[in-house]
């Protein structure tokens, strides 16, 4: 889904805050004369269908239509009632949100978003960094909150670190080492019936944190050795962080006018994240001074220091916030999907075994790129179980969607084969699924996440047959993914 003014893409929806918009395989020309004619013939913004401001406000109170309903439930209801484009009004300092659910409309928004793609879904974080704790973020508040030239400054500094096409080789030793240790730990966590002790999502969160911190600053946090204290503290922060983002920035909240309990909790959790990041960077800097590292062994912090020491704290902090929960969720969702689709799991395993025969054959970054069907299966699982309920953008210029004017600055069955072209001329709409967003502001950690998942998945499927022991995946979709904490897996070792 796409959201505008907050514009949102719903399929994932595209959510545009009236300042925002998206697109696919351009079926039309985006040029000034076409846009101008289209705009003049379109219905005005105020006629976009949707719930009224007063009706929406009262619907959130006891006995109201949306009382205690999740934002995704509200989106579903509005889609059924209003169709492929609808508006949810803003109040208490929030902007209108235009929701788009047609991938062709997503494309139009993304193709017109301009040089500095805009989104304002983390205003509470921006306030914390710029107003409440400016002394800690004197050189900028980072990629996840900033917009315009300030965002572009950070993005240009970060691109060589995260979007390097050689990223598999650059951080291979870190990813591979943690994955091997994770496999040893998981093996010890199985009972006599091969049932994994505890829920897999928790283990994967800790694996993700261990991997991300090791890549970023070259430190092992000790999860695979049973040392959980520090990691669990930060994991709890990240778990709460996205829920607070939703409550403060997507739901009506008076935090911009009065200091609410939720905002106080949000501030406290961000203090925890800052302190954790500061401590591990301080320790890593001491290690680097004692023993400078070169080549592929250099952690990302050393490379950041070469580029710009002033961003050495905010980039690791944003990477931890953005990477921990999302990577674990994507991995858990993928394992859930292939456990429910045993035939596809076997096809993935056969591809892995062709490239890495035997359980103990070493993995390599080069051969990992040959896992074509595995990557298509991951893409399909992300379509079925997306982490985010929408992609947010502000419109970069005046555009028309479904015959309406949107002014500038408005904010099941696993089938990997659907992504295989039957011939060169066949076109597959790339906007059908946008798990990492699109364009200049797409998720900067996309390649790193993919490498982490591909490595661990290869180890897991080469050794284990994966089944669901108990299924607690509810149909309730939260603002940031389905709850997956109670999935129980059986990991049966495959005979040699």
Secondary structure, DSSP 8 states (H G I E B T S, - for coil): -EEEEEEEEETTEEEEEBB--B-SS--S---HHHHHHHHHHSB-GGGS-EE-HHHHHHHTSTTSTTTT--HHHHHHHHHHHH-SEEEE---TT---EEEE--HHHHHHHHHTS-SS-B--TTHHHHHIIIIISGGGSTT---TTT--HHHHHHHHHHHHHHHS-TTHHHHTHHHHHHHHHHHHHHHHHTB-TT-BBSS-HHHHHHHHHHHHHHHHHHS----GGGT--HHHHHHHHHHHHHHHHHHHHHTS--GGGTS--HHHHHHHHHHHHHHHHHHHHHHHHHHHHHHS---GGG--HHHHHHHH-GGGTTHHHHHHHHHHHHHHHHHHHHHHHHHHH-HHHHHHHHHHHHHHS-STT----HHHHTT-HHHHHHHHHHHHHS-SSSB---B-SS-EEETTEEE-TTB-----GGGGS-SSTT----TTS--TT--GGGS-TTHHHHHHHHHHHHHHHHHHEEEEEEE----S-EETTEE--TT-EEEEEE---
